[in-house]
Amino acid sequence: MRIAVDAMGGDFAPHAIVEGALMALRSCPDIDRLYLVGDEAAIQAEVARCGGGSERLDIRHATEVIGMAESAAASVRRKRDSSINRAMDLLKAGEANAVFAAGNTGAAVASATLKLRTLEKVRRPGIAIALPTPADKPVVLIDAGATPDCSPEILMQFAIMGAAYSRTILGQADPLVGLMSVGSEEAKGNVLSKETYEHLENAPVRFKGNVEGHDIFEGDVDVVVCDGFTGNVILKTSESAAHAISRWLKKELTRNPLRLLGALLLSGGLRTLKNKTSKQSYGGAPLLGVNGICIIGHGSSNALSTQNGILQAVRAVQCHLNETILEGMRQCASPVKDTI
């Protein structure tokens, strides 16, 4: 197993990325080689700070970095020697089995799409985010930002890919798929959702029908399908709400000594809840539909989330995720036409 890591991507790179990569390398003997791609001097300094490298570690120099605020597609084409491009090159050439990147999400999507292309029949890639639910099983939200504008056919493909991810990686034997809309009734929604509903009724997935925003965290469905614009708004709103609730809860529980005592008694449960809702525990989200395993980490990834993102990449390769997606795509009754 060989994993390529964009060591320069993210708010805390290369410090957190290198540390997390070394943690993954030490904890996972299945990784035969781990490539750290980026500024060689900076990476070597971080490796030394973390206690030294390993014979399984390989540093690949790249002279450029795509910043978090840079235009995605334009930067990928202009900065050909960027760390994200060189990491994708390793995957394209077969030197790596998967890529982990926590930098500019748009750049990671653009680089993967341009260099790796998409799987057979797949028109657009989608980011699959695993969100926690009270049912002790995560729900997959796809797309979380890779493809803002979608056709019904593309959303149908997202359903197939999301179900494959839920089944292969998350262990849901027969994932139930819901379509994000403004009401549960079939007639509710805009033109896109109504047309997509018809496609999903004939798709090779177990389709429940429309779901609303409040259904996402109930655990009644395993996959929620939407366009990338809607999905990204849902994701960022959810993250913001969780952060705000955490701050409010801390403020109220420390308002007086009696509440503080109650908080101490609840500390175990609160800690468990925090761990379940932490993005660090998931590490990253797969970019489904490209011809290679790509895990995209959060821009604020720390060492722990980097480690978990790399381990998720290992699992995706071992479970033959892309092969499962291809099987689902080949079950489509007819070739998919791109209408956008």
N, C-alpha and C positions, 0 to 999 in steps of 0.2 A: 504494500500500500504506500503510495507516494502522494503527499499533499503539498500544494503550493499555497503560500500565504503572502498576501500583499502587506508587507510589514510597515508601509508608510501611510496606510489609509486609516482615517478615524481621528477623533479629537485628541486621543492620547497616544498616538503613534509617534515614534516606534516603541516607546517605553512599554506600554501595556500590551501591545500586540506581540512583541518579542517574548515578554515574560509569559504570557498565556500560551504561546506556541511551544515554549520549552516545557511548560507544565503538561501540555497535551502529549508531547514527545515522551516525557518520562512516565506518564501514566498509561500510555497505550503502546504495548509492544507490537501491535499490528502495523504501526507506522514504520515502514522500512526506511523511508527518507522523507525529510521535511525541508522544503525549500522556503527560505525567507528571502523575499524579493524586494529590493529597494537600495537605498544608499548604503554601500558596503561598510564604510567607516562607522556610520551611525549604528548600524545593526550589530557590528562587532563590539562596539562599546557597550551596547545593551546586553549582549550575550555575556560579556565579561562581568557586568554588574550583577547578572543573575546566577553567577557561579560557574560560568563556562559552558561550552557547547557539548556536542556529542558527535561521534563518527557518523551518526545518522542525519546530521544537520548539514545543509548545503546552502550557502549564501550566494544569491545571484544578483549582481549589481544592476541597478537601473538608475539612470541619470535624472529622471523627471518624476514629478508627483502631481496628480490631479487633485486640486484642493476641493474642499467640501462645497464651496460656493461657485465653482466653475461650471460653465455650460458643459453638459455631459457629452453629447455626440461630437461636438466640435472639438472638445479637449481630447477625446479619445483619438480622433483623426490627426490632430495637430501634434500631440505629445506621444509619438509612437514608442518612445523609450520610457514611458511611464511605468511605474511598478505594477499597476493593474493590468496593463497590456502585456507586460512580460510574464506575469503570472498566468494569464490566459494562453499565452504562447506555449508555455510548458504543458498545459492541458491539451492544447490542440496538437502538439507534436507527440503526445503519448508519454512524455517524461513524467507527467503527474496524472493521478487518477481523479483529482478534485481540486477545487480552488476555494479558499476562504478569503473574503475581502470585507473590511468594515469601514471603508471610506465613502466616497461619493456614490450613493446608490445608483443614480442615473448613469454614471460612468461605468459602473460594474455591469449594469444591464446592457448598455451600448457595446461595451467591449466584448462581452460574452456573445451577444447576438451577432456582431460583425465578424468575429473570429471563429466562433464555433458553429454558427448557424443554428437552425432549429431542428428538432427531431422530425421524422417523417410525418407529414400531414399537419404538423403544428404550425399555425400562422403567427402567433405572438406568444412570447413567454409571460409567465405570471409568477409573482412572489407569493408564496404560501406561508402565512403567519399562523403559528399555533397559539391560540389564546386559552387561558385557563377558564374552567367552569366549576360550579359547585358539585357537578356530577363526577368529579375526579377523573375526567377525561377531557383533553383539550379539544377545542373546535378549530378547524382549519378555515381561515379567511383567505380567499384568493379572488381577486388580485389585490395586493396591498400597495401597488404603485408602479409596476413595470409598464403597464399598458393602459393609459388613461382613457383612451377612446376605443370602444369595442363594438363589434358586430354581434348579433345573436350566435353566430357560428363560433366566434372566439370565446364567448362566455360558456358555450357548451363544452368547448375544449377545456376550459378552466375547471369545469365540473369533473370531467374525466381525470384530469391531472390531479386535482385536489383529492378525489376519492382514492386514487392510486397512492398518494402520499399518506393519507389517513390509514389506509389498509397496510401498506408496506412498512412504514416507519412508526406509526402510532398504535398499530395493533388492532384497529377496528375491523372486524371480520367482514362486515357488509355495511360500509358507511352510508349514512342517510344524508342526502344533499338538499339544501334549501337555496332558493333564489332571493337575494335581497330586494325588497320592494317596500312600498308604503302601506301595504295591507296584505293580509293572508289570502284574500279572495283572488281567484284567477284573473278576474277582470281589472284588478287594481294595478296601478303603476303607469309608467310612460310607455311609449311605443317600443323602445328597446326591451324592457322587461316583459311586455306582453308577447313579443315575437320570440324571445328567448324561452319563455315558458313552454311554447309549442315544441321547440327544439329539444328541451330537456325531457319532455314526456316521452320522446322517442330515442333518447340517448341511452347508452349502456351503463346507466347509473341508477341507483335507487332514489328516485326523486320524490321529495315530500310535497313540494309546492313552494309558494312564496313564504318568506319569513320577514319579520320586521327587526328593527334595531334592538329591541329589548329581548329578542329571541336568541341573540348571539351567545350570551353568557348563561343561558338556561341549561344548555347541555342536551337539548331535545334533538338537535341535528349535529352531524359530525363535520359537515363542510358547508360553508356559506359562500356563495358565488356572487361577485359584483365586478364592475369595471374598476380599473386601477385608481381613478380619481376618487370614487366613492370609498373604496377600500382604504386608501391612504388617509382620508378624512376621518373615517371610523377609527383607524389605528391610533392616530395622533390625539384624537379626542379622548379615547379610552385611556391612553397613557397619561394625558393631562388630568383627567378625572381621578384616576388612581392616585396620582401624586398629590392632588389637592385634598382628597379624602384622608390620605396618610397624614398630611400636615394638620388638618382640622382635628383628627382623632388625637394626635399627639398634644395639641394645644388644649383640648378639652380634658384629657386624662390627667394632665399635670396642673389643672386649674386650682385644685385644693388637695390637702393631704389624704382625704378619704378616697377621692378618685385615683390618686396616685397609688394607694394601697391596692385598689381594685385592678389597676393596670399591672401591678406586680403579679397578682394572682392570675391574670390573663396572659402573662408574658409568653408562655409556651404556645398558646393558640395564636397570638398575634405574630409570633415569629414564623410559625408555619404558614399563616396567611401571606405574610410578606414574601416568603420563599416561593410560594405558588404563583404569585403575581409578578415576580421579578423577571425582567427580560434577561438577566444574567443566566438564569437556569436553563433557558432555551438556547442561548448563544447566538442564534442567527436563524435566517429563513432561507429555504431553498428557492432558487430561481428555476422554476419548472418549465420544461419545454425546450431548453437549449440542449445541444448535443454534447453534454458533459455535466458533471456534478458541480454546481456552484452554490456556495452558501454565503449569503450576504448578512454581515453582522450589523448591529446598530452603530450609528456614528459615534456614540459615547461608550463603545465597548471597552470594558476593563479587562484585566488579565483573566478573570474567571469566565466571563462571557466569551472571550476569545478561545479559551481552552474548550468550552462546551460547543462552540461553533465548529471547531476543528473535529471534535469527536462526532458531531452530527454528520459532518462530511464523510467520515470513515464509515459510519453506519449506513449512510445512503448508498455508498459504493458496495458495501458488503451485502446489502439487501436487494441489490439490482433494481434500484428505483426507476431508472430510465427504461429498463426493459419492461417493467410493469406498466409504465405510461404508454409505451409503444403497443403493448397488447390491447390496452383500452382504446387507443386511437384506431387500431385496425378493426375494431368491432363496429365502428361507425358505418352506417348503412351505405353512405355515398361519400365521395370526396368532398372536402369542405371548401367552400368558396369564400374568399375574403371580400366583404362588401363595404369596407370602410376605406 
